[in-house]
Amino acid sequence: MKIAVLGAGAWGTAQAISLAGHHRVALWARDPEQARALVRDRVNRRYLEEAALPPAVHPTSDFSHAVD
């Protein structure tokens, strides 16, 4: 199942990481630069830097891509 988490703050990032164990997760960030940093670094340095994003988490700033 694909799940979209809308909001890439600490709470949204934690939810995405938790759900990624069993699902493909789109993590939507409203700020395109933040989304690019999440893709590049595979960690949310702004809000939750101690937790790496698993491969099943796909950050994006494209809302239509997140919810398709």
N, C-alpha and C positions, 0 to 999 in steps of 0.2 A: 504494500500500500504506500502511496506517496502522500506525505503530509506537508502542509505549508505552515510555517511559524511566521507570523507577521510581527516583526519587531526584533531587531538584533541587539537589544540591550542585554544586560546580565540575565534577566529572567528568560527572555526568548532564546538566548544562546544556550542556557542550561536546559531548557525544554528540548531544543533541537538535539543536543548531545544525548540526552536521556532517551529520546525516541529513536535515535539512529541505530540503536542496538537491534531493532526489529523492523525498521521502515526506512524508506528513502525520504529524506527531509529537505525541503527547500527552506532556507532561512532568508527571509526578505529584510533588507535594510533600506530605509528610505533615502539614505545618503549614498550615492554611487561610489564615492571614495572609500567609505567604510566597507561597502561590499567588496570592492577591489582588494582592500587590505585583508579582509577575511579570506578571500580566495588565495591571495599571495602567501599569507603567513600561517593560515590554518589555525589561527588563534584569535580571539577577540581582545586585542591589546587594550582597547578603550574601556571595556567593561568587565571582562572575565579572563584575564591573561593567564591564569593558572590552569586552564582547561583547554586542551587541544581539540580541534574539530575532527571527528571521525570522517573517514572517506564517504560515508553515506549522507553527510551534510553538504548541501550545495548552496552556498551563499549567492544572492543575487539582489540587484536593485530594480530589476524588471518585474513589476507586480504581475503582469499577465503571465510571465514565465513561472513565477512562484505558484500561481493558483491554477495552472492548466492541468 
